[in-house]
Structures are given as structure tokens and as C-alpha cells.
Amino acid sequence: MELNKNDKFTYRQTMDARDFEFHYYKDVNPPDVDFHQHPFFEVFFFISGNVDYIIEGKIYRLRPGDILLTNNSDIHRPVIKPGKPYERIVIWLGNSFISSLHEWGDDLASCFRSASSKQYQLIRPSTEKMLQMRSLCSQILIARDKKEFGSRSLMYANLIRFLVLLNKAYFDNSEDIKADIEENEKINLVIAFINEHSGEDLSLEMLASHFYISKYYLDSQFKKYTGMPVYQFIMKKRLITARNLLRSGAPVIDACMKSGFNDYSNFLKAFKREFNKTPKEYIRASREDMW
């Protein structure tokens, strides 16, 4: 089954819906998408194009039919080369929706948790599963655009069917997919350390000493695999931690201190630069769509 007319791509990284959003994009002239993150979960279903996808220091060489899972703290970016239409399906899942997925009888969020703990976000479904999932995506889009009685229920029903297949495809993954993942074991360890200790005193010198490597080697390899310098990655991770703390109800000063900022004024400036809102503005906006 063919997909409906494609949606117009925007650089929006916030959800308008409270539960999930479903988008189909096809761009002849690929957009230039910078590193980003968002406070929800994402399923990226790659259909066509020439794309490498960077997620948390790993570079995924995508093939048509590949799927990527990102959570609410992953820093990621597609590197899109011209020459082919860039076609993909993007599904955004709100935090409360993810938390409620076990209520359907099976824990349909398990693939997201496993991907996060294993730090491998790539799924390469069998041809049979991939075609089934694509058919379900078409049905979801048809229901989304009909705006008639029962359409929303059909969207939910087909999304649940999609998530069942997604989990099956994830846990059927072959080890062969690692051939299309470019990574550096030492950089993986450094990123894991930063993620676990983002609220502590971190620096290039400290990390180089902790992992017994040259700071020049660490800096160059970190840029190669993450696309950014160590200090910028640490800053983004601290801001993500602060944002998630604010969304969970933490006071602004607690979010500042627990995320590793020792200077409150610097925290306020950095937060607004990253999220285009002050922490208090962000809290007010989040209350309207918090789930």
C-alpha cells in the first residue's frame, strides 16, 4: 500500500499532541538538520535517501527499511547527502504514552528501554515485517487525515499493531547490523560516563586522565564520532538533564545544581539559548502539555 501525500517538513522539535504524532516526509531537496534532542521518544522509519545518522557517538549507515529508536535524552542528527529523495516516517511518542504501553497487555515500550541500555538504536526488520509495518503506517496516515468518527480509534489500533511488530523486529535483530555502525569503543565509554555523571565536575582534561588517553586524541576522536567537541556535548547533556528535571517538577534552582551548573546566571543564559525559553517560561509551557 502506498503512503498518502507527504507532510511539509518543519524544524519543530516539540509535540502538539499529548500522546503521539505521526508524520510522513519526502524531500527532493534534503533539509539541513542540526544536532537536536527532544523530551519524548521517536521512531524513525527510513524509506529512501542517502543518509548516515549520528546518535550518541555512533554513526549508522542506513539502508531502506531501517528503523532508529531515540529516547528523551539522546542527541542525534541525520547527515543527508543529495542525489536521492529523502523519504521517512517519523513517529513521536509522549512520555506518558510510553509509560502506559504496558497497559495494553504487553510491555510495548521494552524495545526503547533495551535500545537505551544497550546503546544500539538500529532495527533492520525482515522484508516481511518491514512491508507489514509500512502497510500499517499507510493505514495510520489514512485514518489521521479522514477526520471522521472512529478515525482516532483506528489510528490507536494500528499504532499498537505497529508497536507489536516493532518490538518483534527489535528482538529479532541480527548481529550483522553492526557492520553498518561506525563506532569507537573508547568514545562509547566516555559518552556512557558523561551520561552517568553529567551533574559532576567534567572536563576534557579530567576525562582524558580518567580513561588514560591523550586529551588531543580524545578531542579529535570525540568530534569525529559525535560531531561536536567534548565541552559542547557535556553542556547539551547538562541542559537535557535540567530540562527533564523541570518536567518532573523540580524547582529551577534544583535543576540548575543537580545538572552540574555551579553558576545560576550562566545556567539561565545557556538554558534559554538551547530551548528558546527561560526555565520558568519552559515550566509554564510544559504544564499545558505535560503527560
Helices and strands as residue ranges (DSSP letters): E 20-27, E 41-48, E 50-55, E 58-61, E 67-70, E 76-81, E 86-93, H 95-100, G 101-104, H 110-118, E 122-123, H 127-146, H 151-171, G 175-180, E 181-182, H 185-196, H 204-210, H 215-226, H 230-247, H 252-258, H 264-275, H 279-289
